[in-house]
Structure formats: structure tokens, C-alpha cells
Amino acid sequence: MWDWFINFLAAVLAGIEGFVGDWGLAVIILTVIIRLLLTPLMAHSTKSTARMQVMQPKLQEIQERYADDPERQAEELRKVYAEMKFNPLGGCLPIFLQMPVFFGLFTVARQVPADASFFGILPSIAQSAATVLEASGFQAALPYILFDILFGVLTFVPMVMNVSTQNEAQRSQTMIMGGVMALMMLWFGWSVPAAVLLYYVTSSLWQVIQQKVITQRVMEKAKAEAEAEAANRPVEVDVVRKERKPRPHKKG
């Protein structure tokens, strides 16, 4: 199954390259096609995130009320998820679907011709910054290094775009996580083929634009809908009280 997927991805990439005449541009076009196909799922993921934000106070209330009863707590949480039509895993689906493409392209990039370039800016998208630096020196490797830096920056930017809506503790945590992820991606990007960097840079740029232009509108609309539903469906918490036994009367 995996070999079939790799061969299919390689055939699609080669077909696009045959049409546009540039391997690097073919990777960018393939990335745009993938992101377009994932747009409906991203919209669904955004709505799930908006619903989660609206539901958070209710979920906290349930967690506090049933802190000593995990089974009842899980049952009540499931009820709220069902009433609000919320899937806790919905926001992860687009990421999971992109992972096979990302790793598949990593394999396909090793199969493209050695002279597969990106308009001469990157003479070989099959090579990495580390390989070019070792073989040809700093000047030849500079475009690859810049793409690697862009790879790291575009890992950081989407993570911190919404820090203005977070409290101080969350903002600090997000900035730290974003910085750590950016450094990890810099290290990872140093040794991967430039084709993978082109895919990720294009995908991240798409995400930034989508988040600024589309996601905010979808988020605001989904929040308004979720708040209206939440107002009409208050969380009902059943509290079972133990019956008090009558105290025995003292004999005089």
C-alpha cells in the first residue's frame, strides 16, 4: 500500500513537472492541490476548535463537580460532546492526513533527478543544505540555508498568531513551545531534501494566509453558533443526594 502511494505521488509530481517544466514549481503546485483538498477538513477543524472554546467553562464545571467520580465525569462529558456535536479528535484529522504526504514526498524527493531544480535558485531539490555545504561550500549552500531558516520561521509563526487571545500564562507557554518547535524544525530541515522544505514552506504560507483571511471568519461564525446552542442547552448536572437516616432518640 505504501509503495503504491509513493509511486502515485511520484507519477503526479512528474506529470505536473512535465506540464510546468520545473521540479520545484511542481512541488509547490502539488502542495497547493493538497491544501485545497484539505480546506473543507480545515474548516471543520476550525469549527471544532471554536466549539471547544465555548464549551470550556461547562467542561470545567463538570470536571469540578465529578472530580471524585471519573466514570460519571466521563459520561457527562460525552453527553455535552454529543449535544454540541463536538468531536475532540476533529481538529487532528487534517494533520494526520498531511503526514503521509509529507513522509511520502521525503521518499519521492530522493527519486527525482539530481539536476531537478527550482528555477536555478535551488540547483537540486533532491539535495539538502548539509549536503550542498559539504560538497560545494557556503556560497552554493546559502539558498538552501535560507530556505531552512524560512522553514523554521514558518513553523513558529502559525503557532503564535493567536497569542493575543490568550492569557499571560498561555501566551508564555505558546511562545516557548513555538520557539522549541522552530529550533527542532531547523535541525530537521538541515538534512532533508530541499523538495521537502519547498512543500512545508508552501504549506505553512498557505496556512498563515488561510488563518488570517478565512479561519478567523469561520471561527467567529462557529463561536456565535456554539454560544447560541450553549445558551439553549445549559448543562444539567444531576446531583444525587444521600437520604439522611433519622437520628435515634435518646432514652430518658
Long-range contacts (C-beta under 8 A, 24 or more apart in sequence): 5-100, 5-104, 6-104, 6-107, 6-108, 9-101, 9-104, 9-105, 9-108, 10-108, 10-111, 13-108, 13-112, 17-116, 22-117, 22-118, 22-119, 23-112, 23-113, 23-116, 23-117, 23-118, 23-125, 23-195, 24-116, 24-117, 24-118, 24-119, 24-121, 24-122, 24-125, 24-194, 24-195, 24-198, 25-118, 25-119, 27-105, 27-118, 27-125, 27-195, 27-198, 27-199, 27-202, 28-198, 28-202, 30-105, 30-199, 31-198, 31-199, 31-202, 31-203, 31-206, 32-202, 32-206, 34-98, 34-101, 34-203, 35-203, 35-206, 35-207, 35-210, 38-94, 38-97, 38-98, 39-210, 41-93, 41-94, 41-97, 42-94, 42-210, 42-215, 43-214, 43-218, 44-90, 44-93, 45-90, 45-91, 45-92, 45-93, 45-94, 46-215, 46-218, 46-219, 46-222, 47-218, 47-219, 47-222, 48-86, 48-87, 48-90, 48-91, 49-91, 49-219, 50-218, 50-219, 50-220, 50-222, 50-223, 50-226, 51-84, 51-85, 51-86, 51-222, 51-226, 52-86, 52-88, 52-91, 53-223, 54-223, 54-226, 54-227, 54-230, 55-80, 55-84, 55-86, 55-226, 55-230, 58-230, 58-235, 61-235, 61-237, 62-235, 62-237, 65-237, 65-239, 76-235, 76-237, 80-235, 83-229, 83-233, 84-226, 84-229, 84-230, 84-233, 98-203, 101-199, 102-196, 102-199, 102-200, 105-195, 105-196, 105-199, 106-192, 106-193, 106-196, 108-195, 109-192, 109-193, 109-194, 109-195, 109-196, 110-193, 112-195, 116-195, 118-194, 118-198, 122-147, 122-194, 122-198, 124-194, 125-193, 125-194, 125-195, 125-198, 126-193, 126-194, 126-195, 127-193, 127-194, 128-190, 128-191, 128-192, 128-193, 128-194, 129-189, 129-190, 129-191, 129-194, 130-190, 130-191, 131-191, 144-194, 144-197, 147-189, 147-194, 147-197, 147-198, 147-201, 148-186, 148-189, 148-190, 148-197, 149-186, 150-197, 150-201, 151-185, 151-186, 151-189, 151-197, 151-200, 151-201, 151-204, 152-182, 152-183, 152-185, 152-186, 152-189, 153-182, 154-200, 154-201, 154-204, 154-205, 154-208, 155-181, 155-182, 155-185, 155-204, 156-181, 156-182, 157-204, 157-208, 158-204, 158-207, 158-208, 158-211, 161-208, 161-211, 161-212
